Amino acid sequence: MKTVRFPDGCLVPALGQGSWMMAEHPARRADEIAALRSGIELGMTLIDTAEMYADGESERLVGEAIAGVRDQVFLVSKAYPQNASRDRLSHACEASLKRLGTDRLDLYLLHWRGAVPLAETAEAMTRLVAAGKILRWGVSNLDADDMAELIAADGAACATDQILYNLARRGPEHDLLPWLTDHSIPVMAYSPVEQGRLLGNPRLGEIAARIGATLAQVALAWTMRSGHSIAIPKAGNVAHVRDNFAASQLDLTTDDLASLDAAFPPPRQRVPLEML
Ligand SMILES: NC(=O)c1ccc[n+]([C@@H]2O[C@H](COP(=O)([O-])OP(=O)(O)OC[C@H]3O[C@@H](n4cnc5c(N)ncnc54)[C@H](OP(=O)(O)O)[C@@H]3O)[C@@H](O)[C@H]2O)c1
């Protein structure tokens, strides 16, 4: 498994697992838990969830999936912006910990920027680290200007920015990714297969056929190519998890990358950060 290093030295797998849209349908629950467990067995031990997902039910499902193997997992959850204040963040965190059945998060993120000042969120996150409730913290959906503001506002401990980044959403390459690399902050790339839409793309299909891999494997290997980017695909069944896992063994050649650049061109100018 390829790895990515957080600023504090912690190494995590470059390929993790998402959980948005899980726990929405009782009939799929067993498959979703089996998918997460099989991913953990394969080494995709970073699991991303949020208090928002299925109104907390996704965290409960993840808690069930990691029961008995919690210590092997790098557990990530996120707080709503309105909960990221001095008064509310510790309550939101406690509620997430309870649903997840654990005593600490490996990483806690601000889900997106809201009305609470970034400096206040940074302070509230720092308190949670001191209390041992979270091991590190970061943000999500923050563009380069927001990141610069955060770092200037006592946010230098920010461990990551989780953003929409995939072959069809290369905007962050213009300024956000270079900014993060300069500050040694790795990226978590969400929706790395564009919520499944990339998997029907004919140009990607041609390239994947030439490489001898599936479309998902090529899209994920591309997202992880820099060594500073963690891909967190969501897969609701074991077959998709196995398919995705093989992306961690796939090294794209210079020719492969050139074909992908031709089919999915990098940005020529600044593109405001998109979010889903
Ligand atoms: N911070 C944020 O604001 C934010 C926003 C969006 C997402 N996220 C996080 O990022 C994770 C991933 O993003 P996402 O769920 O939006 O989209 P995604 O991972 O790009 O796509 C998920 C979709 O792709 C399908 N899929 C995955 N692997 C496949 C494979 N090998 N073959 C065929 N289909 C496959 C899944 O189907 P099945 O379920 O049938 O396997 C699902 O429909 C989320 O789950 C969440 O944890 C964060």
Ligand as a Chemical Component Dictionary entry (heavy atoms), coordinates in Angstrom:
data_LIG
# 
_chem_comp.id                   LIG 
_chem_comp.type                 NON-POLYMER 
_chem_comp.pdbx_formal_charge   0 
_chem_comp.three_letter_code    LIG 
# 
loop_
_chem_comp_atom.comp_id 
_chem_comp_atom.atom_id 
_chem_comp_atom.alt_atom_id 
_chem_comp_atom.type_symbol 
_chem_comp_atom.charge 
_chem_comp_atom.model_Cartn_x 
_chem_comp_atom.model_Cartn_y 
_chem_comp_atom.model_Cartn_z 
_chem_comp_atom.pdbx_ordinal 
LIG N1  N1  N 0  -15.596 16.711 2.524  1  
LIG C1  C1  C 0  -16.614 16.731 1.716  2  
LIG O1  O1  O 0  -17.312 17.735 1.548  3  
LIG C2  C2  C 0  -16.951 15.481 0.965  4  
LIG C3  C3  C 0  -17.837 15.536 -0.127 5  
LIG C4  C4  C 0  -18.092 14.355 -0.824 6  
LIG C5  C5  C 0  -17.493 13.164 -0.419 7  
LIG N2  N2  N 1  -16.672 13.133 0.675  8  
LIG C6  C6  C 0  -16.056 11.868 1.133  9  
LIG O2  O2  O 0  -15.415 11.239 0.034  10 
LIG C7  C7  C 0  -15.971 9.945  -0.150 11 
LIG C8  C8  C 0  -15.950 9.554  -1.606 12 
LIG O3  O3  O 0  -16.712 10.446 -2.386 13 
LIG P1  P1  P 0  -18.157 10.087 -2.975 14 
LIG O4  O4  O 0  -18.785 9.019  -2.166 15 
LIG O5  O5  O -1 -18.865 11.386 -3.112 16 
LIG O6  O6  O 0  -17.861 9.605  -4.450 17 
LIG P2  P2  P 0  -16.888 8.525  -5.124 18 
LIG O7  O7  O 0  -16.123 7.768  -4.147 19 
LIG O8  O8  O 0  -16.176 9.248  -6.211 20 
LIG O9  O9  O 0  -17.958 7.574  -5.850 21 
LIG C9  C9  C 0  -18.797 6.694  -5.147 22 
LIG C10 C10 C 0  -19.654 5.988  -6.182 23 
LIG O10 O10 O 0  -18.807 5.249  -7.068 24 
LIG C11 C11 C 0  -19.170 3.890  -7.063 25 
LIG N3  N3  N 0  -17.953 3.077  -7.107 26 
LIG C12 C12 C 0  -16.888 3.128  -6.273 27 
LIG N4  N4  N 0  -15.947 2.252  -6.651 28 
LIG C13 C13 C 0  -16.430 1.619  -7.750 29 
LIG C14 C14 C 0  -15.929 0.606  -8.591 30 
LIG N5  N5  N 0  -14.733 0.049  -8.395 31 
LIG N6  N6  N 0  -16.707 0.200  -9.647 32 
LIG C15 C15 C 0  -17.912 0.755  -9.874 33 
LIG N7  N7  N 0  -18.442 1.720  -9.093 34 
LIG C16 C16 C 0  -17.712 2.143  -8.043 35 
LIG C17 C17 C 0  -19.928 3.652  -5.783 36 
LIG O11 O11 O 0  -20.874 2.644  -5.997 37 
LIG P3  P3  P 0  -21.200 1.502  -4.876 38 
LIG O12 O12 O 0  -21.579 2.256  -3.655 39 
LIG O13 O13 O 0  -22.273 0.715  -5.534 40 
LIG O14 O14 O 0  -19.937 0.712  -4.686 41 
LIG C18 C18 C 0  -20.622 5.000  -5.570 42 
LIG O15 O15 O 0  -21.808 5.066  -6.318 43 
LIG C19 C19 C 0  -17.373 10.066 0.451  44 
LIG O16 O16 O 0  -17.955 8.809  0.663  45 
LIG C20 C20 C 0  -17.071 10.861 1.674  46 
LIG O17 O17 O 0  -16.514 10.041 2.682  47 
LIG C21 C21 C 0  -16.378 14.276 1.346  48 
# 
loop_
_chem_comp_bond.comp_id 
_chem_comp_bond.atom_id_1 
_chem_comp_bond.atom_id_2 
_chem_comp_bond.value_order 
_chem_comp_bond.pdbx_ordinal 
LIG N1  C1  SING 1  
LIG C1  O1  DOUB 2  
LIG C1  C2  SING 3  
LIG C2  C3  SING 4  
LIG C2  C21 DOUB 5  
LIG C3  C4  DOUB 6  
LIG C4  C5  SING 7  
LIG C5  N2  DOUB 8  
LIG N2  C6  SING 9  
LIG N2  C21 SING 10 
LIG C6  O2  SING 11 
LIG C6  C20 SING 12 
LIG O2  C7  SING 13 
LIG C7  C8  SING 14 
LIG C7  C19 SING 15 
LIG C8  O3  SING 16 
LIG O3  P1  SING 17 
LIG P1  O4  DOUB 18 
LIG P1  O5  SING 19 
LIG P1  O6  SING 20 
LIG O6  P2  SING 21 
LIG P2  O7  DOUB 22 
LIG P2  O8  SING 23 
LIG P2  O9  SING 24 
LIG O9  C9  SING 25 
LIG C9  C10 SING 26 
LIG C10 O10 SING 27 
LIG C10 C18 SING 28 
LIG O10 C11 SING 29 
LIG C11 N3  SING 30 
LIG C11 C17 SING 31 
LIG N3  C12 SING 32 
LIG N3  C16 SING 33 
LIG C12 N4  DOUB 34 
LIG N4  C13 SING 35 
LIG C13 C14 SING 36 
LIG C13 C16 DOUB 37 
LIG C14 N5  SING 38 
LIG C14 N6  DOUB 39 
LIG N6  C15 SING 40 
LIG C15 N7  DOUB 41 
LIG N7  C16 SING 42 
LIG C17 O11 SING 43 
LIG C17 C18 SING 44 
LIG O11 P3  SING 45 
LIG P3  O12 DOUB 46 
LIG P3  O13 SING 47 
LIG P3  O14 SING 48 
LIG C18 O15 SING 49 
LIG C19 O16 SING 50 
LIG C19 C20 SING 51 
LIG C20 O17 SING 52 
# 
